[in-house]
Amino acid sequence: MIKFYFHPSPNPAKVALFLEESGLPYEVVPVDTRKGEQHQPAFLAINPNGKTPAIVDGDATVFDSNAILIYLAEKTGKFLPAQTPAARGQFLSWMMFVASGVGPYSGQAVHFKHHAPKGLDYAVNRYTFEANRHYGILDAQLAKHRYMLGDAYTVVDMAVWGWSRAVPFVLGGEAWAKFPNLKRLLDEINARPAAQRAEALKDKHSFKAEMDDDARKHMFPQNASLAS
């Protein structure tokens, strides 16, 4: 059975959605990042980057959410595009676009808007601009197709779903007016029973909700050197 190292944040949500859509048996191993459990040696042995999610599938250990999605899709043969060079090129391109662009810029926009010291206007503007730009590219693709790769629902849509759930927190509640096609995809996936089961995982486990000084120490360890 797959061990799924989970925290209720955008990247693990993508993997939870695939596991629920595919019907693969799995065991959730909660990792409470606000308590610093991601920095414990047992977890670092699985994911040296100290980030959720990760999976252990027999002898295979995979970390990074998009790597996990590709691994699981290829393992099961589910939610993949057509097996042609052209389709695989698009598949890998959009998966990496989410992994290297949408996720990092969204995360940095959230950090500088909600958690960093005040007065860092350049950083806020930089990452908010780039997050807007990346979501706009997704929206433009979805203006041309029902799903990211065309008419079929794939793991690319699951990857996009993971972060699109957070658009109001990343960019503000009014942001959906700019991304109607992305909102359409989000609403369609949200209505799927698998997505509802994936969302419910957070309620089956106890995670620290408070962003207190101890949580900040674990989430933003770079600040420890500034305070010393």
N, C-alpha and C positions, 0 to 999 in steps of 0.2 A: 504494500500500500504506500502511496506517495505521502511523504511528510511535507506539509505546506506551512512554512514559517510566515506568519501573517500578522499584519497590523492594519487597522482600518484607515488607510490612506490611499491615494490614487493608484500607486503602482501595484500594491498587492491586490487591489480590487480587480484589476485586469485579469490576473491569474485566477482569482476566485470565480470570475465570470466564466472563463474557459472550463475550469473544473466542473462547474455546475452544468454548463451547456453540453459537455462531452459525456458526463456520467461517470467519469473516472473515479474510483474510490480513493479517498484521501483523508488524512488526519490533520486537523489544524493544530499547529504549535504556536500559541500566542507569543508575540515578542513585544513587550511594552517599552516602546522607545523613550517615553518620558520618565521611565525608571532606569534607563540605561542598559536594558537587557541586550540590546544590539552590540554592546561593547564587551560582553562576557566572552571568555575564551571558547566556550562550547559553541556559541554562534559564530564567532570569527573563524573557527575551524571549517565552518560550512560556507560562510561568505566573508572573505577577508576584507571586503569593503565596509562591513558593518552596517548594511542597509537591508531593510525588508523590501521585497520578498526573497525567499530562496526555497528550493525544493530539494528533497532527497528522494530519488526513485531507484531503489535497489542500489546498484553500484554507481549510479549517476547522480552527481550533485550539480545543480544549475542555479546561478544567481543572475540578477538583472531581470526585470519583469519582461522585457521584450525577448530576451534570450529564452526565458522560460516558455513564453507563448510559442515561439518558433519550435522549440524542442517538443512541446506537448502536441502541437499541430502535426509535426512530422511523425511523432510516435504513433498517433492515432489515425493519421490520414484525414483528419476532420478540419473543416473551416479553413482550407487552403484554396488558393486560386488554381486555375488550370495549369497542368504541368507542361508549360511551354517556356522557352527562354524569355519571351516578351512579358508573359504574366508574372514569372518569378522576378524579373527585373523590377516591375512595378511594386510587387509585394515587398521585396527587400528595401526598396527605396522609401516607401511610406512607413514601414516599420522603423527604419533608422531615423526618419524625419521625426517621428514621435519620440524615439529614444534620445536623440541628440539635440532636438530643438524644442518641441512642445513641452516635454517634461522639465528639462533644466530651466528654461526661461520662465515657465509657470512657477516653479519652485522658488527661483530667485525673486520673482515679482512678489510672491507671498512673503518671503523673508524680509525684504526691504520695506514693504508696505506695513507689515503687521508686527514684526519682531525686532527689527534693527533700531538702533538709536535714531532719534529724530534729527532732521537736518541733512540727510543724505539724499537730497533731491535728485542729483544726477543719476544715482543708482536706481532710484524709484522710476525715473523717467525712462532710463535705458531698458530695464527689464520689463516694464509695463508696455513699452512700445514693441519690443520683440515678441512678447506674449500675444499682444493684439495681432501682430503681423502673422505669426504662425497659425493662430486660430482662423485668421482670414484666409490663409491658404487652404486649410481644411475645408472651410465653408465654400470656397470656390470649387474645390474638387467635388463636393457633395451637391453643388448646383448642377453638375453635369451627370451625376450618377446617383442612384438610390443609395448605394453603399460606396465605400472608399475605392474599391476596385471594380465597380460595375454593378451588376444585378445580384451578386451573391454576397451573403453575409460571411465575413472571414475574421481571422484574428486581428487584422488591421482595424476593423471596426471596434473590436474589444479593446485594443490599445487606445484608440481615440476616445472610447467611452470612459475609460478610467480617468482621464484628465478633464474631459468635457463636463463631467459632473461638478468640477470645481470652478468652472468659469466665473460664477458670481463672486466667489471668494477671491479669485485671482484678479479680476478686472472690474468688479462692481456689479450690482444688481441690474443695471441698465445695459449691460454688455450684450445680452441676448438679442437686442434689437439689431445688432450689427451682424449676427451670425444665424439667420433663420434656418439655413440648411443644416448646420451643425445641431441646432436645437431640435430639428425634426428627427435626426438620427438618434440623439439622446433620448427623446421621448419614445421612439420606437423600441429601442433596446431596453429602456426602463420598464416597458410594458411586458417584456418577456419574463416568464416564470423563473428562468435561470438567473436573470439579473436581480429579481426580487429576493431569491435565496442568497445570492452573493452579498447583497446589501444587508441581509439579516444576520450575517456572520458576526458583525460587530456587537450585536446584542446578545450573543451566546457566550461572550467572553468579557472579562472585566479588564478595562484599560484605563489608565490614569487620564483624567480629563483636564486637570489643572495645569496651566503653564506657569508654575511657580519657579522659585530660584533653583531648586534642585532639578526640575525638568529642563530649565534653560542650560544648566551645566551639562546635562547629557545631550541635549539637542544641538547646542551651539558651543562646543568645547573651545572654540577659538577665543571666546570671550574670557576664558579663565586666565589666559596670558595677559589680557588687557587689564584685568582687575588686580593682578599681582604686582 
